[in-house]
Amino acid sequence: MLMVGLTGGIGAGKSAVARRLARNGAVIIDADVLAREVVAPGTDGLAEVVAAFGPGVLTAGGELDRPALGARVFGDDDARRTLEKILHPRIRARTAELAAAAPGEAVVVNDVPLLVETGLAPSYHLVIVVEADRAQRIRRLIETRGMTAEQAEARIAAQAGDADRRRAADVLLVNDGSLDELNERVDRLFKTRLKPYEENLRLRVSARPDRRLHIAEPDPTWPDQAGRLIARIRHALPGRPAVSHIGSTAVPGLPAKDIIDLMLAVRTLDEADALADRLGGAGFPRRPGEWVDNARGLPGQTWPKRLHGGTDPGRTVNLHVRVTGSPGWRFALLMRDHLRTVPEARDGYAEAKVRWSAEHQDRYAYADAKEPWFDEEARAADDWAEATGWCPSD
């Protein structure tokens, strides 16, 4: 099943998005609901909260007095951490139970207000962030929750900032218009991305890239996108493996096909094969039949590797799995670092990309046209590495 994290600052409209996703058929797991459930009267969660904070956090009827508890922990980091140690393991366990009970073809959406603050983003296949203008959020909190402007400002300030949430977002829904406009965007997202993503994930097939060639202008968000993908891969695999952002999107200022290339380093190709199932479950299934780097070896040589793709139709990914120290592993890191460090090499490559893309409208013909340049770049990069003492690292 597809696991989606949904978050947003208080007053941004996250609950409205959750309701619309449910209308589309998603299974919603609301962390706020679970946070109440695990401290309901008679639970060991409530007993532990009372032991930590005293009977003053109970109502006369024996229920948790949430405003009283909120007043105790708001602005007190130690008290907040104590409460989180009580609540979070119980919420995670209940979340896992509900997810396991969902249908196998479900899109499961975890509505988590503090997803970014708690570092949970890598545990989801995709993260949706709902964002709204600060003034609108304050107005909504005053109108719908009875807060004063000062209280609303304080609650907003206590959460992650917009910039932090954007870095975690695979999908950013800006909710500054009408509810109908928001619902339309959610419907389109579910139909064109979430459902195809779920099907690809279930069948363990990569999203099909567009065969047509398009060279995009440099995108400053490519490194953040790569960082999110790398975090997911590391979360899915044991031992925090070395995963690198490589290829043209890893070189600032370089035009590129809008494809994120990553490289997972392994000790052996047998290890690569043993990790294939975990990678498939994380959204990076193996592509059958693509096993070698066909260029840049000596005549008659190939550089073995494993190649995986991505199941997300909204983000094309190539995951190259190579043995640490192998020629292909070294070349990928060397070319990236050479182009990052030597502007003349980067600019020459950019100019050549424009020429090749004008001559070839097909991605595969374009790739073939680049081979002579790669041979020359390999020699120049090796000379640079020897002159500078470069060694592969990431």
C-alpha positions as CSV (number, residue, x, y, z in Angstrom):
1,M,0.0,0.0,0.0
2,L,1.0,3.6,-0.5
3,M,1.9,5.4,2.7
4,V,1.4,9.2,2.4
5,G,2.3,11.8,5.1
6,L,0.1,14.8,5.3
7,T,1.1,17.9,7.3
8,G,0.9,21.6,7.4
9,G,1.1,24.5,9.9
10,I,-1.9,25.1,12.2
11,G,-4.6,26.9,10.3
12,A,-3.3,26.1,6.9
13,G,-6.2,23.8,5.9
14,K,-4.7,20.3,6.4
15,S,-7.9,18.9,7.8
16,A,-9.8,20.1,4.7
17,V,-7.3,18.3,2.5
18,A,-7.7,15.1,4.6
19,R,-11.5,15.2,4.2
20,R,-11.2,15.6,0.5
21,L,-8.7,12.7,0.2
22,A,-11.1,10.6,2.2
23,R,-13.8,11.5,-0.3
24,N,-11.5,10.2,-3.0
25,G,-11.1,6.8,-1.2
26,A,-8.0,7.3,0.8
27,V,-7.7,5.7,4.3
28,I,-7.1,8.5,6.7
29,I,-5.2,7.9,10.0
30,D,-5.4,11.1,12.1
31,A,-2.6,11.5,14.6
32,D,-4.7,14.0,16.6
33,V,-7.5,11.4,17.0
34,L,-5.0,8.8,18.0
35,A,-3.4,11.2,20.5
36,R,-6.7,11.4,22.2
37,E,-7.4,7.7,22.0
38,V,-4.1,6.6,23.7
39,V,-4.9,8.8,26.7
40,A,-8.6,8.0,27.0
41,P,-9.9,7.2,30.6
42,G,-8.7,3.9,31.8
43,T,-5.6,3.7,29.5
44,D,-2.1,3.2,30.7
45,G,-1.2,6.3,28.5
46,L,-3.4,8.5,30.7
47,A,-2.0,6.9,33.9
48,E,1.5,7.7,32.7
49,V,0.6,11.3,31.9
50,V,-0.9,11.8,35.3
51,A,2.2,10.3,36.9
52,A,4.4,12.7,35.0
53,F,2.4,15.9,35.3
54,G,0.2,15.4,38.4
55,P,-3.6,15.1,38.9
56,G,-4.0,18.8,37.9
57,V,-4.2,17.6,34.3
58,L,-7.4,15.8,34.9
59,T,-11.0,17.1,34.7
60,A,-13.4,16.5,37.5
61,G,-14.7,13.5,35.4
62,G,-11.3,11.9,35.2
63,E,-10.6,12.7,31.6
64,L,-7.5,14.5,30.4
65,D,-7.8,18.2,30.6
66,R,-6.0,19.1,27.4
67,P,-6.0,22.9,27.9
68,A,-4.4,22.3,31.3
69,L,-1.8,19.9,29.9
70,G,-1.1,22.3,27.0
71,A,-0.4,25.1,29.4
72,R,2.1,22.9,31.3
73,V,4.1,21.9,28.2
74,F,3.8,25.0,26.0
75,G,7.1,26.7,25.9
76,D,8.7,24.1,28.2
77,D,11.0,21.9,26.1
78,D,11.7,19.4,28.9
79,A,8.0,19.0,29.6
80,R,7.2,18.6,25.9
81,R,9.8,15.9,25.5
82,T,8.4,14.1,28.5
83,L,4.9,14.1,27.0
84,E,6.2,13.0,23.6
85,K,8.0,10.0,25.1
86,I,4.6,9.0,26.5
87,L,2.5,9.7,23.5
88,H,4.6,9.0,20.4
89,P,5.4,5.3,20.8
90,R,1.7,4.6,21.5
91,I,0.6,6.7,18.5
92,R,3.1,4.9,16.3
93,A,2.0,1.5,17.4
94,R,-1.7,2.3,16.8
95,T,-0.9,3.8,13.4
96,A,0.9,0.6,12.4
97,E,-2.2,-1.4,13.5
98,L,-4.6,0.7,11.4
99,A,-2.3,0.7,8.4
100,A,-2.0,-3.1,8.6
101,A,-5.8,-3.4,8.6
102,A,-6.2,-1.2,5.5
103,P,-6.9,-2.9,2.1
104,G,-3.8,-3.9,0.1
105,E,-4.6,-1.5,-2.6
106,A,-5.2,1.5,-0.3
107,V,-3.7,4.9,-0.3
108,V,-3.1,5.4,3.4
109,V,-2.8,9.0,4.5
110,N,-1.2,9.8,7.9
111,D,-2.5,13.2,9.0
112,V,0.4,14.3,11.3
113,P,0.6,17.9,12.4
114,L,4.2,17.7,13.6
115,L,5.5,15.4,10.9
116,V,8.4,17.7,10.0
117,E,9.3,18.5,13.6
118,T,9.4,14.8,14.6
119,G,11.6,13.8,11.6
120,L,9.0,11.3,10.2
121,A,9.1,12.4,6.5
122,P,11.5,9.6,5.3
123,S,9.1,6.9,6.6
124,Y,6.5,7.8,3.9
125,H,6.5,7.2,0.2
126,L,5.3,10.7,-0.4
127,V,4.8,13.8,1.8
128,I,2.0,16.4,1.2
129,V,2.4,19.8,2.8
130,V,-0.5,22.3,3.0
131,E,0.6,25.9,3.2
132,A,-1.3,29.2,3.6
133,D,-0.5,32.8,4.0
134,R,0.3,33.6,7.7
135,A,-2.3,36.3,7.9
136,Q,-5.0,33.9,6.6
137,R,-3.9,31.3,9.1
138,I,-4.2,33.7,12.0
139,R,-7.7,34.8,10.8
140,R,-8.8,31.2,10.5
141,L,-7.6,30.4,14.0
142,I,-9.4,33.4,15.4
143,E,-12.7,32.6,13.6
144,T,-12.7,28.8,13.9
145,R,-10.9,28.1,17.2
146,G,-11.7,31.2,19.2
147,M,-8.0,32.2,19.7
148,T,-6.8,35.7,20.1
149,A,-4.3,37.0,17.5
150,E,-1.5,36.7,20.1
151,Q,-2.4,33.1,20.8
152,A,-2.5,32.3,17.1
153,E,0.9,33.9,16.6
154,A,2.4,31.9,19.4
155,R,1.0,28.6,18.2
156,I,2.3,29.3,14.7
157,A,5.7,30.3,16.0
158,A,6.0,27.1,18.1
159,Q,5.8,24.9,14.9
160,A,8.3,24.4,12.1
161,G,8.5,27.3,9.6
162,D,7.3,27.3,6.1
163,A,10.8,26.9,4.6
164,D,11.4,23.7,6.7
165,R,8.1,22.2,5.6
166,R,8.7,23.0,2.0
167,R,12.0,21.1,2.1
168,A,10.1,18.1,3.3
169,A,7.3,18.4,0.7
170,D,7.0,16.2,-2.4
171,V,3.7,18.0,-3.0
172,L,3.0,21.5,-1.9
173,L,-0.7,22.5,-1.8
174,V,-1.1,26.3,-1.3
175,N,-4.4,27.0,0.3
176,D,-4.9,30.7,-0.3
177,G,-8.0,30.5,-2.4
178,S,-11.5,29.0,-2.1
179,L,-12.3,25.6,-0.7
180,D,-13.6,24.6,-4.2
181,E,-10.2,25.4,-5.7
182,L,-8.4,23.4,-3.0
183,N,-10.7,20.4,-3.5
184,E,-10.1,20.5,-7.3
185,R,-6.3,20.4,-6.7
186,V,-6.7,17.5,-4.3
187,D,-8.9,15.6,-6.7
188,R,-6.4,16.0,-9.5
189,L,-3.5,15.0,-7.2
190,F,-5.3,11.8,-6.2
191,K,-6.3,10.8,-9.7
192,T,-3.0,11.6,-11.5
193,R,-0.4,10.9,-8.9
194,L,-1.5,9.0,-5.8
195,K,-3.5,6.3,-7.4
196,P,-1.0,5.6,-10.2
197,Y,1.8,5.7,-7.6
198,E,-0.1,3.1,-5.5
199,E,-0.6,0.8,-8.5
200,N,3.1,1.0,-9.5
201,L,4.2,0.3,-6.0
202,R,1.9,-2.7,-5.6
203,L,3.1,-4.1,-9.0
204,R,6.7,-3.2,-8.3
205,V,7.1,-1.4,-11.6
206,S,8.7,2.0,-12.3
207,A,6.7,4.9,-13.5
208,R,7.2,5.2,-17.3
209,P,9.4,8.1,-18.2
210,D,8.5,10.3,-21.2
211,R,10.6,9.1,-24.2
212,R,10.5,12.6,-25.6
213,L,13.6,14.6,-24.9
214,H,13.3,17.8,-22.8
215,I,16.3,19.6,-21.3
216,A,15.1,21.7,-18.4
217,E,16.7,24.9,-17.0
218,P,18.7,24.4,-13.7
219,D,16.2,23.8,-10.9
220,P,17.5,24.9,-7.4
221,T,15.2,22.4,-5.8
222,W,16.8,19.3,-7.4
223,P,19.2,18.8,-4.4
224,D,16.3,19.0,-1.9
225,Q,14.4,16.5,-4.0
226,A,17.4,14.2,-4.1
227,G,17.8,14.6,-0.4
228,R,14.3,13.4,0.3
229,L,14.7,10.4,-1.9
230,I,18.1,9.5,-0.3
231,A,16.5,9.8,3.2
232,R,13.8,7.3,2.1
233,I,16.3,4.8,0.7
234,R,18.4,5.0,3.9
235,H,15.3,4.6,6.0
236,A,14.4,1.4,4.1
237,L,17.8,-0.2,4.2
238,P,19.9,-1.4,7.2
239,G,23.1,0.3,8.3
240,R,22.6,3.8,6.7
241,P,24.2,3.0,3.4
242,A,26.1,5.5,1.2
243,V,23.7,7.1,-1.3
244,S,24.8,9.9,-3.5
245,H,23.2,12.4,-5.8
246,I,24.9,12.1,-9.1
247,G,24.4,13.2,-12.7
248,S,23.5,16.5,-14.2
249,T,20.9,17.5,-11.6
250,A,23.6,17.2,-9.0
251,V,25.6,20.0,-10.6
252,P,24.4,23.5,-9.7
253,G,23.7,25.7,-12.7
254,L,23.7,22.8,-15.2
255,P,20.6,22.3,-17.5
256,A,19.4,18.7,-17.4
257,K,16.7,16.2,-18.1
258,D,14.4,16.5,-15.1
259,I,15.5,13.1,-13.8
260,I,17.1,12.6,-10.4
261,D,20.0,10.2,-10.6
262,L,21.1,8.6,-7.4
263,M,23.8,6.0,-6.6
264,L,23.7,3.4,-3.9
265,A,27.1,1.9,-2.9
266,V,27.3,-1.7,-2.0
267,R,30.1,-4.2,-1.2
268,T,29.1,-6.7,-3.8
269,L,26.4,-7.2,-6.5
270,D,25.1,-10.1,-4.5
271,E,24.4,-7.6,-1.7
272,A,22.7,-5.4,-4.3
273,D,20.4,-8.3,-5.3
274,A,19.6,-9.0,-1.7
275,L,18.5,-5.4,-1.2
276,A,16.2,-5.4,-4.2
277,D,13.0,-6.3,-2.4
278,R,13.5,-3.7,0.3
279,L,14.1,-1.1,-2.3
280,G,11.0,-2.2,-4.2
281,G,8.9,-1.8,-1.1
282,A,10.3,1.7,-0.6
283,G,9.2,2.7,-4.1
284,F,12.4,1.9,-6.0
285,P,11.9,-1.3,-8.0
286,R,14.5,-3.0,-10.1
287,R,14.4,-2.5,-13.8
288,P,14.8,-5.8,-15.5
289,G,17.5,-6.2,-18.1
290,E,19.5,-3.1,-17.3
291,W,22.6,-4.4,-15.7
292,V,25.7,-2.6,-17.0
293,D,27.2,0.7,-17.8
294,N,27.8,0.1,-21.5
295,A,30.3,2.9,-22.1
296,R,33.7,4.1,-20.9
297,G,35.3,0.8,-20.2
298,L,38.1,-0.6,-22.3
299,P,37.0,-2.1,-25.6
300,G,35.0,-5.3,-24.9
301,Q,34.5,-4.4,-21.2
302,T,31.4,-3.5,-19.3
303,W,30.9,-2.1,-15.8
304,P,28.4,-4.2,-13.9
305,K,25.7,-2.5,-11.8
306,R,22.0,-2.9,-11.0
307,L,19.5,-0.2,-12.0
308,H,16.3,0.7,-10.2
309,G,13.6,3.2,-11.0
310,G,10.9,5.0,-9.1
311,T,7.2,4.2,-8.7
312,D,6.2,7.9,-8.2
313,P,4.8,9.2,-11.5
314,G,5.5,12.7,-10.4
315,R,9.3,12.2,-10.0
316,T,11.4,10.3,-12.4
317,V,14.3,8.6,-10.7
318,N,17.3,6.4,-11.8
319,L,18.9,4.6,-8.9
320,H,22.2,3.1,-9.9
321,V,23.5,0.4,-7.5
322,R,27.3,0.0,-7.9
323,V,30.0,-1.7,-6.0
324,T,32.2,0.7,-3.9
325,G,35.5,1.2,-5.6
326,S,34.3,-0.1,-9.0
327,P,35.1,1.9,-12.2
328,G,31.5,3.0,-12.6
329,W,31.2,4.1,-9.0
330,R,34.4,6.2,-9.3
331,F,33.5,7.7,-12.6
332,A,30.0,8.9,-11.4
333,L,31.5,10.7,-8.4
334,L,34.5,12.0,-10.4
335,M,32.4,13.5,-13.2
336,R,30.0,15.1,-10.8
337,D,32.8,16.7,-8.7
338,H,34.7,17.8,-11.8
339,L,31.7,19.6,-13.3
340,R,30.9,21.1,-9.9
341,T,34.4,22.5,-9.4
342,V,35.5,23.5,-12.9
343,P,33.1,26.1,-14.4
344,E,34.6,25.7,-17.9
345,A,33.8,22.0,-18.0
346,R,30.2,22.6,-16.7
347,D,29.6,25.4,-19.2
348,G,31.0,23.4,-22.1
349,Y,28.7,20.5,-21.2
350,A,25.7,22.9,-21.0
351,E,26.5,24.2,-24.5
352,A,26.8,20.7,-25.8
353,K,23.5,19.7,-24.3
354,V,21.8,22.5,-26.2
355,R,23.3,21.3,-29.5
356,W,22.5,17.6,-28.9
357,S,18.9,18.3,-27.9
358,A,18.4,20.4,-31.1
359,E,19.7,17.5,-33.2
360,H,17.9,14.6,-31.4
361,Q,14.3,14.6,-30.1
362,D,14.6,11.1,-28.7
363,R,16.1,10.5,-25.3
364,Y,18.0,7.4,-26.4
365,A,19.5,9.0,-29.5
366,Y,20.5,12.0,-27.3
367,A,22.3,9.6,-24.9
368,D,24.2,8.0,-27.8
369,A,25.3,11.4,-29.1
370,K,26.8,12.2,-25.7
371,E,29.2,9.3,-25.6
372,P,32.2,11.0,-27.4
373,W,31.9,13.9,-25.0
374,F,32.0,11.5,-22.0
375,D,35.2,9.9,-23.3
376,E,36.8,13.4,-23.5
377,E,35.4,14.4,-20.1
378,A,36.7,11.2,-18.5
379,R,40.3,12.1,-19.6
380,A,39.9,15.7,-18.4
381,A,38.4,14.6,-15.1
382,D,41.2,12.1,-14.5
383,D,43.8,14.8,-15.2
384,W,42.0,17.1,-12.8
385,A,41.8,14.4,-10.1
386,E,45.5,13.7,-10.4
387,A,46.4,17.4,-10.2
388,T,44.2,18.1,-7.2
389,G,44.5,14.9,-5.3
390,W,40.7,14.2,-5.5
391,C,39.5,11.1,-3.9
392,P,35.9,9.7,-4.1
393,S,33.8,10.6,-1.1
394,D,30.3,11.8,-0.4
